[in-house]
Amino acid sequence: MSTHNAHTLFFIGIGGIGMSGLARYFRRSGANVAGYDRTPSEITGQLQGEGIHLMFSEDPRLIPDEFRSADAKDVLVVRTPAVPLSSPLLKYWQDRGARIVKRAELLGLITMDRRTVAVAGTHGKTTVSTMLAHLLREGGVRCNAFLGGVSVNYRSNILLDNDAVVNVVEADEYDRSFLQLRPSEAIITAMDPDHLDIYGTAEAMYEAYAQFAALCTGTVLARRGLSGRLRHANVKEYTLMEPSDAYAMNVRVENSAYHFDLHARGVSIPGLTLGMPGRHNVENAVAASTIALELGVTPERLRQGLASFKGVERRFDVRFKGTKSVYVDDYAHHPQELEAAIRSAREMYPGRSVTGIFQPHLFTRTRDFVDGFASALALLDELILLEIYPAREEPIEGINSAWLLERVPIARKALVKKEDLLKELEGRGIDVLMTLGAGDIDRSVPAIVNLLNQRER
């Protein structure tokens, strides 16, 4: 099967960040696209506005007539790993004999159509892939980009160009999805153990990354310290503040922005400014810039692209900045991500009190990395902890937020129900506030921004 003969596609779980990007890609290509998602969202509203038929019930009778009457062999059904095999929609298409593929398989087919840079890593991949896509756009290199977050610059999770010469794709390690890709170049940002419910052991996860690197036909750019686990003839390393194949030096904060010098691909580019906050994002910029230079972006265009990059929604996303308070929203859901986000807040706003609202994501992840979570959260001055967001999981006896809270060695900490969060904040003084987590904590963001706006008056 190739992407060229996929003209009728039905997506089960279409509202997901990766699925919606693929739906948009095929709709833009002229295909007939429809799909199901459990709940309406901003993304599903956008898809409907683009002419894609959506349903929010798993009743097969609600499938559009043109799909029901089509020859099942002409319908490509796309599902995410989160869709249970018991789904009535999945069963309907199985019984009819339609072709059914996982999201990663379809993305893999797209990567065969043109040169592809795949960005992998247990954290950082969304920021790096979005930044790289922006640098290519600003640098005149025409690209398609399939992103795992919403670019603030483009207000979208996908960038499409009919004359694209390269794809930028986020390579997801969950369910070994990234092994479906066929990249030319790759960036690997981190290999901290994660998704152990899938892999079982850290070693099994490392082996999957080695297999991913082996799929690349060109350069593999890996964060320093990771290359020893990869089997590839052309691995380069990048890092922050230490000489390597690519690195940043003289990193400093001026007027709430990061400035640095870049050394990559045999050239030095001094005095760069990054439009996105966060020290860890300077290291992400080293990775994205190195590949952008390799793909033909000039140093001057690179300088302009880094300065104009506004970041990714929910990646150190400054949602409010007033005279009394600052509010940052971040997707951090792994201990390393939490530590990086909190340390960046302390560097950006030195001497100020940082309060973090954290919603743990998955019972297994909380269980497997409880000590790391406790250590990272201890970097806060105050912690408001929400209950664990279960996502696809069933509860595990004894694994809950109260159990985690006991292990966080700070005095000012509280366990709060999500529905009581705003009331909790109303009774507190707020200096620097952070919401952290990958569940549904983002739905509280507008109300928090509204509260801070009211206080500012």
C-alpha positions in Angstrom: 0.0 0.0 0.0 1.2 3.5 -0.7 -0.2 6.9 0.4 -1.0 7.7 -3.3 -4.0 5.3 -3.4 -5.5 6.2 -0.1 -8.5 8.3 -1.1 -11.1 7.4 1.5 -9.9 7.4 5.1 -11.7 6.9 8.4 -9.8 7.8 11.6 -10.7 6.2 15.0 -9.4 8.7 17.6 -9.1 11.6 15.1 -8.9 14.2 17.8 -5.4 13.1 18.9 -2.5 15.4 18.1 -0.9 12.9 15.7 -4.1 11.5 14.2 -5.5 15.0 13.5 -2.3 15.9 11.6 -2.6 12.9 9.3 -6.3 13.6 8.8 -5.4 17.2 7.7 -2.6 15.9 5.4 -4.9 13.6 3.5 -7.8 16.1 3.4 -5.4 18.7 1.9 -4.3 16.0 -0.6 -8.0 15.8 -1.8 -9.0 12.6 0.0 -12.4 12.0 1.6 -11.8 12.0 5.4 -14.1 11.3 8.3 -13.5 10.0 11.9 -14.6 9.5 15.4 -13.4 10.9 18.7 -14.7 10.5 22.3 -15.1 14.1 23.1 -15.3 17.4 21.2 -12.2 19.6 21.6 -10.6 22.6 20.0 -8.9 20.3 17.5 -12.0 18.5 16.5 -13.7 21.9 16.0 -10.9 22.9 13.7 -11.2 19.6 11.7 -14.9 20.1 11.3 -14.2 23.7 10.1 -11.9 22.2 7.4 -14.7 20.0 6.0 -13.9 16.7 7.9 -17.0 14.8 9.1 -16.7 13.9 12.8 -18.8 11.7 15.1 -18.7 11.5 18.8 -20.5 8.3 19.3 -19.2 4.8 18.5 -22.5 3.8 16.9 -21.6 2.5 13.4 -24.9 3.7 12.1 -23.6 7.3 12.4 -20.8 6.7 9.9 -21.4 8.9 6.8 -23.4 7.2 4.1 -20.7 7.7 1.5 -18.3 5.6 3.7 -20.9 3.0 4.5 -21.8 2.6 0.8 -18.2 2.5 -0.4 -16.5 -0.7 -1.2 -14.7 -1.6 2.0 -11.5 -2.5 0.1 -11.4 1.2 -0.9 -11.6 2.5 2.7 -8.4 2.8 4.8 -9.2 2.8 8.6 -6.6 4.4 10.8 -6.5 3.8 14.6 -4.3 4.7 17.5 -2.9 2.2 20.0 -5.2 3.8 22.6 -8.3 2.5 20.7 -9.4 -0.8 22.3 -9.9 -3.8 20.1 -13.5 -4.0 21.4 -14.4 -0.7 19.8 -17.7 -1.1 17.9 -16.3 1.1 15.1 -13.2 -1.1 14.8 -15.4 -4.2 14.7 -17.7 -2.7 12.1 -14.8 -2.1 9.7 -13.1 -5.5 10.5 -16.4 -7.3 9.7 -16.6 -5.4 6.4 -13.0 -6.3 5.5 -11.6 -2.8 5.4 -7.8 -2.2 5.6 -6.9 -1.2 9.1 -3.6 0.4 10.0 -2.1 2.0 13.1 -1.3 5.7 12.9 2.4 5.0 12.9 2.1 2.7 9.9 0.5 5.5 7.9 3.0 8.1 9.0 5.7 5.5 8.0 4.3 5.4 4.5 4.4 9.2 4.2 8.1 9.2 5.2 8.9 7.0 2.2 7.6 9.8 -0.2 10.5 12.2 0.4 13.5 13.0 2.5 12.5 12.8 6.2 14.0 14.0 9.4 12.6 12.1 12.4 12.9 13.5 15.9 12.8 10.9 18.7 13.3 11.1 22.5 11.5 10.5 25.8 11.3 14.3 26.1 12.2 17.3 24.0 11.1 15.8 20.7 8.0 18.0 20.2 10.0 21.2 20.8 12.9 20.2 18.6 10.7 19.0 15.7 8.5 22.2 15.8 11.6 24.4 16.0 13.3 22.6 13.1 10.2 23.0 11.0 10.1 26.7 11.8 13.8 27.1 11.0 13.3 25.3 7.6 10.3 27.5 6.8 12.2 30.7 7.7 15.3 29.4 5.9 13.5 28.8 2.6 13.6 25.0 2.8 10.1 23.8 1.8 8.8 21.2 4.2 5.9 19.2 5.6 5.9 18.8 9.4 3.9 16.3 11.5 4.2 17.6 15.1 3.2 16.3 18.5 2.1 19.7 19.7 0.6 23.0 18.5 3.1 25.5 17.1 2.5 28.9 18.6 3.9 30.5 15.3 1.5 28.6 13.1 -1.4 27.7 15.5 -1.3 24.2 14.1 0.2 20.7 14.7 0.9 20.3 11.0 2.7 22.4 8.3 2.0 21.5 4.7 3.6 22.6 1.5 2.6 21.2 -1.9 6.3 21.6 -3.0 7.9 20.2 0.1 11.3 18.6 -0.4 11.6 17.3 3.2 9.3 15.9 5.9 9.9 16.7 9.6 8.1 14.1 11.8 7.9 13.5 15.5 9.0 9.9 16.1 7.0 8.4 19.0 8.6 5.6 21.0 5.3 4.5 22.6 4.3 1.1 21.3 7.5 1.1 19.3 5.7 3.3 16.8 8.9 4.9 15.5 10.1 1.6 14.1 7.5 2.1 11.3 9.4 5.2 10.0 12.0 5.4 7.3 14.0 8.5 8.1 16.9 10.0 6.2 18.2 11.9 9.2 17.2 11.6 12.9 17.6 13.5 16.1 17.5 11.7 19.5 17.0 14.0 22.4 16.7 11.7 25.4 16.5 8.0 26.3 15.4 8.2 29.9 13.4 5.1 30.8 9.7 5.5 30.1 6.7 3.5 28.9 7.9 0.5 30.9 4.3 -0.8 30.7 5.1 -1.4 27.0 8.9 -2.2 27.1 9.1 -4.0 30.5 12.7 -3.0 31.0 14.9 0.0 30.3 17.2 -2.3 28.2 14.3 -3.2 26.0 13.6 0.5 25.4 17.3 1.2 24.6 17.2 -1.7 22.1 14.2 -0.1 20.3 16.1 3.2 20.0 19.1 1.3 18.6 16.7 -0.3 16.0 15.3 3.2 15.2 18.8 4.7 14.6 19.6 1.7 12.4 16.7 2.7 10.1 18.3 6.0 9.2 20.2 6.4 5.9 22.0 9.6 6.9 23.1 11.5 10.0 21.9 10.5 13.5 22.3 13.5 15.8 22.1 12.3 19.5 22.3 14.2 22.7 25.7 13.6 24.3 26.0 10.3 26.2 23.4 8.4 24.1 25.5 7.4 21.1 27.0 4.4 22.8 23.7 2.7 22.8 23.1 3.3 19.1 24.1 1.1 16.1 24.8 3.5 13.3 27.9 4.4 11.3 27.3 8.2 11.3 26.3 9.3 14.8 27.1 12.9 15.8 26.6 14.3 19.3 25.2 17.6 20.6 25.2 19.2 24.0 25.1 22.3 26.1 28.2 24.1 27.3 30.6 21.3 26.5 32.7 20.8 23.3 31.0 18.2 21.1 30.1 17.9 17.4 27.5 20.6 18.1 27.2 22.7 21.2 26.2 26.1 22.7 28.5 28.3 24.7 28.2 31.6 26.6 24.5 30.9 27.5 23.0 33.8 29.3 19.7 35.4 30.2 19.2 39.1 29.2 15.8 40.8 29.3 14.1 37.4 30.0 15.5 35.9 26.8 18.3 33.4 26.3 21.3 34.3 24.2 24.1 31.9 23.2 26.9 31.1 20.7 26.4 28.1 18.4 29.2 25.8 17.2 28.0 23.3 14.6 29.0 21.7 11.3 32.4 23.4 11.5 31.1 27.0 11.9 30.6 29.3 14.8 27.6 31.6 15.0 27.8 34.1 17.9 25.1 36.1 19.7 22.0 34.1 18.8 18.8 34.9 20.6 16.1 32.2 21.3 12.5 33.4 21.2 11.4 30.6 23.4 12.3 30.6 27.2 13.9 27.8 29.1 17.6 26.8 29.4 16.8 23.3 28.2 15.4 24.8 25.1 18.8 26.2 24.2 20.0 22.6 24.0 17.0 21.8 21.9 17.9 24.7 19.7 21.4 23.3 19.2 19.9 20.1 17.8 17.4 21.8 15.5 19.9 24.3 14.3 22.5 21.6 13.4 20.1 19.7 11.2 18.7 23.0 9.7 22.2 23.9 8.7 22.7 20.5 7.2 19.5 20.9 5.1 20.7 24.2 3.7 19.5 27.0 6.0 22.1 29.8 6.1 23.5 31.2 9.3 21.7 34.5 8.9 18.4 32.9 8.2 19.0 30.6 11.2 19.6 33.7 13.4 16.3 35.1 12.2 14.4 31.8 12.7 15.6 31.2 16.3 14.7 34.8 17.3 11.2 34.5 15.8 10.4 31.1 17.2 7.5 31.4 19.7 7.5 27.8 20.9 4.9 25.1 21.3 1.7 25.3 23.3 2.2 23.7 26.7 6.0 23.6 26.4 7.2 26.3 28.9 4.3 28.3 27.6 4.1 31.7 29.4 0.4 32.2 29.6 0.4 35.3 31.8 2.9 37.9 32.8 1.8 40.8 35.0 3.2 43.1 37.6 2.3 40.7 40.4 2.4 37.2 38.9 3.8 35.0 36.1 2.1 31.9 35.0 3.8 29.1 32.9 2.0 26.0 31.5 4.1 23.0 30.7 3.4 19.4 29.4 6.2 18.0 31.7 5.1 14.5 32.8 8.5 12.7 33.3 10.9 13.5 36.2 13.6 14.9 33.9 11.0 17.1 32.2 9.8 18.4 35.5 13.3 19.2 36.7 14.2 21.0 33.5 11.0 23.1 33.5 11.3 24.1 37.2 15.0 24.9 37.0 14.3 27.1 33.9 11.6 29.0 35.9 14.0 29.6 38.7 16.6 30.9 36.2 14.1 33.1 34.3 12.6 34.5 37.5 15.4 34.5 40.1 14.6 35.1 43.8 10.9 34.5 43.3 8.6 31.9 44.9 7.6 29.1 42.5 4.4 27.2 43.0 3.8 24.1 40.9 0.4 22.4 40.2 1.3 18.9 39.1 -1.1 16.3 37.7 0.7 12.9 37.4 0.1 11.0 34.2 -0.4 7.2 34.4 -0.3 4.9 37.4 2.5 2.9 36.0 4.7 5.9 35.3 4.1 7.2 38.8 4.9 3.9 40.3 8.1 3.3 38.2 9.6 6.8 38.8 8.2 7.9 42.1 11.6 8.8 43.5 12.4 10.9 40.5 9.1 12.7 40.7 9.7 13.4 44.4 13.1 14.8 43.8 12.0 17.0 40.9 9.0 18.3 42.7 11.1 19.2 45.7 12.7 22.0 43.6 9.4 23.9 44.1 8.7 26.3 46.9 5.1 25.1 47.0 3.4 22.0 45.5 -0.3 21.5 44.7 -0.7 17.9 43.7 -3.7 16.6 41.7 -4.9 13.1 41.4 -3.3 10.8 38.9 -4.7 11.1 35.3 -5.3 7.5 34.3 -5.5 7.9 30.5 -5.6 4.3 29.2 -4.9 2.6 32.5 -6.8 1.0 35.3 -5.9 2.0 38.9 -3.1 0.1 40.7 -3.7 -0.6 44.4 -1.6 1.7 46.6 -0.4 3.9 43.8 -2.0 7.3 44.1 -1.2 11.0 44.6 -1.3 10.8 48.4 1.4 8.1 48.2 3.5 10.4 46.0 2.9 13.5 48.1 4.3 11.8 51.2 7.6 11.3 49.4 8.1 14.9 48.3 10.5 16.5 50.9 9.1 20.0 51.1 6.9 21.5 53.8 4.4 23.5 51.8 2.5 20.9 49.8 -1.2 19.9 49.4 -3.3 17.3 47.7 -6.2 19.0 45.9 -9.1 17.7 43.8 -9.1 19.1 40.3 -12.6 20.6 40.7 -11.4 22.5 43.8 -8.2 23.9 42.1 -9.5 27.4 41.4 -10.9 27.8 44.9 -7.5 26.7 46.2 -5.7 29.3 44.1 -8.2 32.1 45.1 -7.0 31.7 48.7 -3.3 31.9 47.9 -0.8 34.5 47.1 0.7 33.7 43.6 4.2 34.8 42.5 5.4 32.4 39.8 2.9 29.7 39.1 3.3 26.6 36.9 0.8 24.0 35.7 2.6 20.7 34.9 1.3 17.5 33.4 0.1 15.6 30.3 -3.4 14.8 31.3 -6.3 17.2 31.2 -4.8 19.8 33.5 -4.6 22.1 30.4 -8.4 22.5 30.6 -7.9 24.6 33.8 -5.5 27.1 32.0 -8.1 29.6 30.8 -9.7 29.9 34.3 -6.3 30.4 35.9 -5.4 33.1 33.4 -8.7 34.8 34.1 -8.1 34.7 37.8 -4.7 36.3 37.4 -6.1 38.9 35.1 -8.7 39.8 37.7 -6.0 40.1 40.4 -3.9 42.3 38.2 -6.7 44.9 38.0 
